[in-house]
Amino acid sequence: MGLHGYYYYIDEPGMREIKAGDESVFTLPMLLSLDEYWEIIHYIFCGKIKNGKSPWGYIVPLKIENEIRDSLATVYFIYPEQVRLAKDALFSITEEEFVATYSFKELKKAGLYGINWRTKKDKLEKELRINFQALRTFFNKVAQSNDCIIFYVV
């Protein structure tokens, strides 16, 4: 079993409880999973494995300044204004433009989690397209509710 990236959203008071350590991240339900493609997607948007520049770095938020240390995992969060920036970035490109932004060979060469010598280009592209649409739907919904997003990998 591999590492999977999970999202859920929460209001700001709930976020403060989690950041203060009064509530565990793992008591809330997962609402979106990127499966094992989280690092690949961050890399496609940002050109690096961690700490991608905003707004693209908020889509799979692996930014050190947005990090919470939980006893079970490292958790990343973004606030409502960052959610809106990420949503706007996601809707500034089409699915075809997203797919055109990466090279399959470069992804394989980068040594990213979720891709290896057995990974097939067609299957990866299909999964990335599905995740791109799921991210757009999820970020749009959360931006409308003015909530925060929590992302973690387990």
MOUR-V137856 format. One record per residue. N is the residue number from 1. OMEGA is omega in whole degrees, 0 to 359 (* if undefined). D_CENTER is the distance of its C-alpha to the mean C-alpha in Angstrom with 2 decimals. Layout:
BEGIN
((N,OMEGA,D_CENTER) (N,OMEGA,D_CENTER))
END
This chain:
BEGIN
((1,184,19.33) (2,177,16.17) (3,181,13.10) (4,179,10.48) (5,184,6.95) (6,177,7.66) (7,160,7.25) (8,180,10.51) (9,186,12.30) (10,178,15.45) (11,184,18.18) (12,176,19.02) (13,177,21.92) (14,177,19.86) (15,179,17.38) (16,178,20.55) (17,179,21.80) (18,180,18.80) (19,180,18.94) (20,181,22.70) (21,181,22.40) (22,181,24.30) (23,178,21.77) (24,176,19.58) (25,189,15.93) (26,175,16.97) (27,182,19.52) (28,183,17.25) (29,175,16.19) (30,183,12.85) (31,178,12.11) (32,177,9.37) (33,173,8.77) (34,184,7.19) (35,183,10.28) (36,185,10.89) (37,185,9.08) (38,183,5.76) (39,178,8.07) (40,181,9.79) (41,177,7.32) (42,181,6.74) (43,179,10.49) (44,181,11.40) (45,191,10.24) (46,181,11.56) (47,178,14.18) (48,186,13.49) (49,181,11.75) (50,173,11.09) (51,176,11.97) (52,182,11.24) (53,178,13.37) (54,4,12.69) (55,184,12.00) (56,180,9.79) (57,177,8.49) (58,184,7.33) (59,168,4.85) (60,193,2.41) (61,178,5.55) (62,182,7.68) (63,183,10.74) (64,181,13.92) (65,178,15.28) (66,188,12.52) (67,173,13.21) (68,176,15.24) (69,175,17.26) (70,182,17.86) (71,183,20.54) (72,183,18.43) (73,170,15.14) (74,185,13.38) (75,178,11.26) (76,182,9.31) (77,168,10.03) (78,181,10.51) (79,184,13.80) (80,180,14.99) (81,177,16.00) (82,175,12.64) (83,180,11.17) (84,178,14.09) (85,179,13.61) (86,179,10.11) (87,180,11.78) (88,178,14.76) (89,180,13.12) (90,181,11.67) (91,178,15.22) (92,179,16.99) (93,176,16.68) (94,176,17.74) (95,180,16.40) (96,178,19.22) (97,177,18.37) (98,181,14.80) (99,181,16.52) (100,184,19.20) (101,182,17.09) (102,175,16.92) (103,179,19.71) (104,180,19.58) (105,179,22.06) (106,179,20.09) (107,179,16.98) (108,181,19.49) (109,185,21.24) (110,179,18.31) (111,183,18.18) (112,175,14.49) (113,178,13.56) (114,178,13.76) (115,179,16.46) (116,184,20.12) (117,180,23.63) (118,183,23.67) (119,179,20.64) (120,183,22.06) (121,183,21.06) (122,180,21.61) (123,179,19.61) (124,180,16.55) (125,178,16.93) (126,180,17.34) (127,179,14.16) (128,177,12.14) (129,178,14.08) (130,180,13.46) (131,178,9.65) (132,180,10.16) (133,179,12.57) (134,178,10.73) (135,179,7.92) (136,180,11.09) (137,183,12.92) (138,182,10.63) (139,177,10.15) (140,180,13.84) (141,182,14.96) (142,178,13.46) (143,179,14.82) (144,181,18.11) (145,177,18.40) (146,181,17.72) (147,176,15.64) (148,175,13.12) (149,173,9.63) (150,177,9.25) (151,175,6.52) (152,181,8.49) (153,175,9.56) (154,*,13.06))
END
